[in-house]
Amino acid sequence: MSQIVIIGAGITGVTTAYALIQAGHQVTILDRNRYPAMETSFANGGQLSASNAEVWNSTSTVLKGLKWMWKRDAPLLMRLSPSWHKYSWLGEFLWNIQYHGSNTVATTRMAIEARRHLFAIAERESISFDLEKRGILHIYDDRSSFEAAERVNTLLRLGGLDRRAVTPEELRTIEPTLHGQYYGGFFTESDSTGDIHKFTRGLAEACKRRGATFRQEADVVGIDALGGTVRVTWNSCDVGTNAKKTDSLEADKVVVCAGAASRHFASMLGDRVNVYPVKGYSITVHLESSESKEAAPYVSLLDDAAKIVTSRLGSDRFRVAGTAEFTGFNRDIRIDRIEPLVAWVRAKFPGIDTSRVVPWAGLRPMMPNMMPIVRRGRKAGVFYNTGHGHLGWTLSALTAEMVAGLVATENSHLEMPSRTAA
């Protein structure tokens, strides 16, 4: 079997490593952080959500973005700083509005299949990650947003998802801790939540037990496909002297799973992978009193008006995430983006003590058509598994299997089941 280098030790890279190990390959994972899952896979919203599979390419999304452009706490915020990358990405995003329906259906099917793989992995490797199989409840403030959700629901059902409408009374029965007035909701019993960081770290340990090598604090500076082999070069620091040193490794193949940095690595290999970093924020509310624990929901929520999602992570943590910010590779945690998340918790769950809240920001790697890239590169031995956007946690276990299939059939023409922007 092949010796394969994977660039990136987030959820996508680690699930890819596991799938390739299961197929009998020797795997080395390179990552610039000291530990796996320290960037976008650190503190996301936690949802494993086929019900959130709608791609963002729609006229309504564009109109909302224009309306919110000058609002600092808007759920979707477009920074106007000039960037050819940003504006070329937006142009392709608008072009892909015509594929909104077909890509939503395809993503739904992938999400349903992916959770089967992920649950099987967790059971096989005995990974504990605060899994809650209590469903996801989408809530809507008014009739127009609910009716828009009904239209989306038609697409989700075409993709095979059982997502049912619920009345305001049923909504409160499903999650009695929720405060506020709502027109209605949609409930997906088959969806679930979990801690992406715990899962990824647990799976990384499973990969090590099965023979994988992790090289952390490895800053990749070069990738060369040499006609039959691939050489990857990286900088690191000597543990004893703290002096910078350069290492390299030759392998049969390389898989780029580097999130928002994948575009940079693809350019080294002569490929175009137009991933853009869309910043998202989260807060983790620590539930330190019995009153806070009782006041926090266990059923996962998606508030359509605020574009906020929630997950209960064990008995003592409540994760709240949302917002999309187009501001390049900026990872700064801005108070004006965190405050709306805290205010939302206080309004919807007034019994929760928010005196201990940990903020976080990460960069979602998004393709213009909102579909992950799972394909070969132009050169032999080069593969990509990246660009999952807001569904990286949800889709990762399936796209990892797809990459393993591509590696096994490198001379065939297996592609993604949808139109992808190269």
C-alpha positions in Angstrom: 0.0 0.0 0.0 1.0 3.7 -0.4 2.8 6.0 2.0 0.6 9.1 2.2 1.1 12.6 3.7 -1.9 14.5 4.9 -1.6 18.3 5.4 -3.9 19.4 8.3 -4.9 17.7 11.6 -8.4 19.1 11.9 -11.6 17.0 11.7 -11.1 16.6 7.9 -7.5 15.6 8.0 -7.9 13.2 10.9 -11.0 11.4 9.5 -9.1 11.2 6.2 -6.1 9.7 8.0 -8.3 7.1 9.7 -10.1 6.1 6.4 -6.7 5.6 4.7 -5.3 3.6 7.6 -8.3 1.4 7.5 -7.6 0.9 3.8 -4.1 -0.3 4.7 -2.0 2.8 3.9 0.9 4.3 5.9 -0.1 7.8 7.0 1.8 10.8 8.2 -0.1 13.9 9.3 1.5 17.4 9.3 0.0 20.3 11.2 1.4 23.7 12.2 -0.2 23.5 15.7 1.1 21.7 18.7 -2.0 19.5 18.9 -4.7 18.2 16.5 -8.0 20.2 16.2 -6.7 23.5 17.4 -8.2 25.8 14.7 -11.6 25.5 13.0 -12.2 22.1 14.7 -11.7 23.6 18.2 -15.0 25.1 19.3 -17.6 25.1 16.5 -21.4 25.0 17.0 -21.3 21.2 17.6 -24.2 20.3 15.3 -24.1 17.1 13.2 -26.9 18.6 11.1 -28.4 17.2 7.9 -31.2 19.7 8.6 -28.7 22.6 8.1 -27.6 21.2 4.6 -29.1 24.1 2.6 -26.3 25.8 0.7 -26.1 29.6 1.1 -26.3 30.4 -2.6 -29.7 32.1 -2.8 -31.2 35.4 -3.6 -32.6 35.8 -0.1 -29.1 35.3 1.4 -27.7 38.0 -0.9 -30.5 40.4 0.0 -30.0 39.8 3.7 -26.3 40.4 3.3 -26.9 43.8 1.6 -29.4 44.8 4.3 -26.9 43.9 7.1 -23.9 45.4 5.4 -23.7 48.5 7.8 -24.8 46.7 10.9 -21.8 45.8 13.1 -23.6 43.0 15.0 -25.3 41.5 11.8 -25.4 37.7 11.5 -23.8 38.0 8.1 -21.1 40.8 7.8 -19.2 41.7 4.7 -16.0 43.8 5.3 -15.5 46.1 2.4 -11.7 46.0 2.4 -10.4 45.3 -1.2 -9.4 41.8 -2.0 -9.3 40.1 -5.4 -9.7 36.7 -3.7 -12.9 37.9 -1.9 -14.5 39.5 -4.9 -13.7 36.6 -7.3 -15.2 34.2 -4.7 -18.3 36.3 -4.4 -18.7 36.4 -8.2 -18.6 32.6 -8.3 -21.0 32.5 -5.3 -23.5 34.5 -7.3 -23.1 32.3 -10.3 -23.9 29.2 -8.3 -27.3 30.5 -7.2 -28.7 28.6 -10.1 -27.5 25.3 -8.5 -29.0 26.1 -5.1 -31.6 23.3 -5.3 -29.5 20.5 -6.7 -26.6 21.2 -4.4 -28.8 21.4 -1.3 -30.3 18.0 -2.2 -26.8 16.5 -2.8 -25.5 17.9 0.5 -28.5 16.5 2.4 -27.8 13.0 1.1 -24.1 13.3 2.0 -24.9 14.5 5.5 -27.3 11.6 6.2 -24.7 9.1 5.0 -21.8 10.8 6.8 -23.4 10.4 10.3 -23.6 6.6 9.8 -19.9 6.5 9.2 -19.1 8.9 12.1 -21.2 6.9 14.6 -19.6 3.7 13.5 -16.1 5.2 14.0 -17.0 6.5 17.5 -18.3 3.1 18.5 -15.4 1.1 17.0 -12.8 3.3 18.7 -14.7 4.0 21.9 -14.5 7.8 21.5 -16.4 9.8 24.1 -17.4 13.3 22.7 -20.5 14.4 24.6 -22.8 13.0 21.9 -26.5 13.9 22.2 -29.0 12.2 19.9 -31.9 14.5 20.8 -32.5 16.1 17.4 -32.2 19.7 16.2 -35.1 22.2 16.5 -35.3 25.1 14.0 -37.3 28.0 15.3 -38.9 30.8 13.3 -40.3 34.2 14.6 -42.8 35.0 11.8 -44.9 33.5 9.0 -42.7 34.6 6.1 -39.5 32.9 7.5 -41.5 29.8 8.4 -42.9 29.6 4.8 -39.4 30.0 3.4 -38.3 27.1 5.6 -41.2 25.0 4.2 -39.7 25.5 0.7 -36.3 24.5 1.9 -37.9 21.5 3.6 -39.0 20.3 0.2 -35.4 20.1 -0.9 -34.3 18.4 2.3 -37.0 15.8 1.9 -35.8 15.2 -1.7 -32.4 14.4 -0.1 -34.0 11.8 2.1 -34.3 13.8 5.4 -37.3 13.4 7.7 -37.8 17.0 9.1 -41.3 17.8 10.3 -43.1 21.1 11.0 -44.1 21.8 14.6 -46.5 24.2 16.2 -45.5 26.7 18.9 -47.1 24.4 21.5 -45.1 21.3 20.2 -42.0 23.5 20.1 -42.2 24.1 23.8 -42.9 20.4 24.5 -39.7 19.5 22.6 -37.6 22.1 24.5 -39.4 23.5 27.5 -36.5 25.7 28.7 -36.8 28.0 25.6 -38.3 31.4 26.2 -39.9 33.7 23.6 -42.7 33.8 21.1 -42.5 31.9 17.8 -44.6 31.3 14.8 -43.5 27.7 14.5 -40.5 25.4 13.9 -39.1 22.3 12.2 -37.8 19.3 14.1 -35.3 16.7 12.9 -35.2 13.9 15.3 -32.3 12.1 13.5 -29.8 15.0 13.9 -27.4 15.2 16.9 -24.7 17.2 18.5 -21.2 16.6 20.0 -17.9 18.1 20.8 -15.8 18.2 17.6 -12.6 18.9 19.5 -13.0 15.8 21.8 -13.9 13.6 18.8 -11.0 14.8 16.7 -8.5 14.4 19.5 -9.9 10.9 20.3 -9.7 9.8 16.7 -6.2 11.2 16.4 -5.2 8.9 19.3 -6.9 6.0 17.5 -4.9 6.8 14.4 -1.7 6.7 16.4 -2.6 3.3 17.9 -3.0 2.1 14.3 0.4 3.3 13.2 -0.1 6.9 12.0 2.6 9.4 12.6 1.7 13.0 13.6 4.2 15.7 13.1 2.9 18.7 15.0 4.3 22.3 14.9 5.2 21.6 11.3 4.8 24.6 9.1 4.6 23.3 5.6 6.5 25.6 3.2 6.7 23.4 0.0 5.0 20.6 -1.8 6.4 19.1 -5.0 4.8 16.4 -7.1 7.8 14.7 -8.8 6.3 12.3 -11.2 5.5 9.3 -9.1 6.4 10.7 -5.7 5.6 13.7 -3.6 8.0 15.7 -1.5 6.7 17.9 1.4 9.0 20.3 3.2 8.2 22.0 6.5 9.8 24.2 9.1 9.8 23.4 12.8 11.6 24.2 16.0 14.1 21.9 17.7 12.7 21.0 21.1 16.0 21.3 22.9 17.5 24.4 21.4 14.3 26.1 20.0 16.3 26.7 16.8 14.4 26.6 13.5 15.1 23.5 11.3 13.8 22.3 8.0 12.6 18.8 7.3 11.2 17.0 4.3 9.5 13.7 3.5 8.9 11.9 0.3 5.8 9.9 -0.1 3.6 8.3 -2.8 0.7 10.7 -2.3 -0.4 13.8 -0.5 -3.9 14.8 0.6 -4.5 18.5 1.3 -7.0 18.8 4.2 -5.8 22.3 5.3 -9.0 24.1 5.6 -8.8 27.8 4.6 -5.1 27.4 3.9 -5.8 24.8 1.2 -5.9 27.4 -1.6 -2.3 28.3 -0.7 -1.1 24.7 -0.9 -3.1 24.0 -4.0 -1.2 26.9 -5.8 2.1 25.2 -5.0 0.8 22.2 -6.9 -0.6 24.1 -9.9 -4.2 23.7 -8.9 -7.0 26.2 -8.2 -9.0 25.5 -5.1 -11.0 28.7 -4.4 -11.5 28.3 -0.7 -12.4 31.5 1.2 -12.1 31.8 5.1 -15.5 32.8 6.4 -15.1 33.7 10.1 -17.5 32.3 12.6 -17.8 32.9 16.4 -18.9 30.8 19.3 -19.2 31.1 23.1 -19.0 28.3 25.6 -21.1 29.0 28.6 -19.9 27.1 31.7 -22.9 25.9 33.7 -21.6 26.0 37.2 -24.8 26.1 39.3 -27.6 23.6 39.4 -30.0 26.4 38.3 -27.9 27.1 35.1 -27.8 23.4 34.3 -31.6 23.1 34.6 -32.2 26.3 32.6 -30.0 25.2 29.6 -31.5 23.1 26.8 -30.4 19.6 25.8 -32.2 19.7 22.4 -30.0 21.5 19.9 -31.5 24.7 18.4 -31.1 26.8 15.2 -32.6 30.3 15.5 -33.3 31.4 11.9 -33.6 35.1 12.6 -30.4 35.4 14.6 -28.5 32.6 12.6 -27.5 31.1 15.9 -27.0 27.4 16.7 -26.6 25.7 20.1 -25.3 22.4 21.5 -25.3 21.0 25.0 -21.9 19.6 25.7 -22.2 17.4 28.7 -23.9 18.5 31.9 -21.8 21.7 32.4 -21.2 23.4 29.0 -23.5 25.2 26.6 -22.1 26.0 23.2 -23.7 28.9 21.2 -22.3 29.8 17.8 -23.2 31.9 14.8 -22.4 34.8 12.5 -20.5 34.8 9.2 -17.9 37.4 8.6 -16.0 38.0 5.3 -12.8 39.6 6.5 -10.0 37.4 5.1 -7.7 35.5 7.4 -8.4 37.7 10.4 -8.9 35.6 13.6 -9.4 38.4 16.1 -12.2 37.9 18.6 -14.3 41.1 18.4 -16.5 42.1 21.3 -19.2 43.5 19.0 -19.5 40.0 17.5 -19.5 38.2 20.8 -22.0 40.4 22.6 -25.0 39.3 20.4 -24.4 35.7 21.3 -24.3 36.4 25.0 -27.4 38.6 24.7 -29.2 35.9 22.9 -28.5 33.4 25.7 -29.8 35.9 28.3 -33.0 36.5 26.3 -33.8 32.9 25.4 -32.6 31.2 28.6 -32.8 33.8 31.4 -32.0 31.2 34.1 -28.5 30.7 32.8 -25.7 32.4 34.6 -23.4 34.0 31.9 -20.7 35.1 34.3 -18.3 32.6 32.8 -18.3 32.7 29.0 -15.4 31.7 26.8 -15.3 33.3 23.4 -13.7 31.8 20.2 -13.4 32.6 16.5 -12.5 30.3 13.7 -12.3 30.3 9.9 -14.7 28.1 7.9 -13.2 27.0 4.6 -15.9 27.7 2.1 -16.1 27.1 -1.7 -18.2 29.5 -3.7 -20.8 26.8 -4.3 -20.8 25.7 -0.7 -19.8 22.1 -1.7 -16.7 20.4 -0.4 -13.9 19.7 -2.8 -13.1 15.9 -2.9 -10.9 15.3 -6.0 -7.6 14.6 -7.5 -5.1 17.3 -8.4 -3.6 17.8 -11.9 -0.5 15.9 -10.9 -0.3 12.3 -10.0 -0.5 11.5 -6.3 -2.2 14.7 -5.3 -5.7 14.8 -3.7 -7.9 17.3 -2.0 -10.5 17.0 0.8 -11.4 20.5 1.9 -13.9 23.4 1.6 -16.6 22.0 3.7 -17.7 25.4 5.0 -20.3 25.3 7.9 -20.7 21.5 7.5 -17.1 20.2 8.0 -18.1 18.3 11.3 -21.2 17.0 9.6 -19.7 15.7 6.3 -16.2 14.8 7.4 -16.6 11.0 7.9 -18.1 10.6 4.4 -15.7 12.8 2.5 -12.8 10.9 4.2 -14.2 7.6 2.7 -14.5 9.3 -0.7 -10.9 10.3 -0.6 -9.9 6.7 0.3 -11.9 5.6 -2.7 -10.1 8.0 -5.0 -6.8 6.8 -3.8 -7.8 3.2 -4.4 -8.9 4.0 -7.9 -6.5 6.8 -8.9 -6.9 6.1 -12.7 -10.8 6.2 -12.6 -13.0 9.3 -12.7 -14.9 9.2 -9.4 -16.1 12.8 -8.7 -18.4 14.6 -6.3 -22.1 14.1 -6.8 -22.6 17.8 -7.7 -21.2 20.7 -9.6 -18.0 21.9 -8.0 -16.2 25.2 -8.6 -12.6 24.3 -9.4 
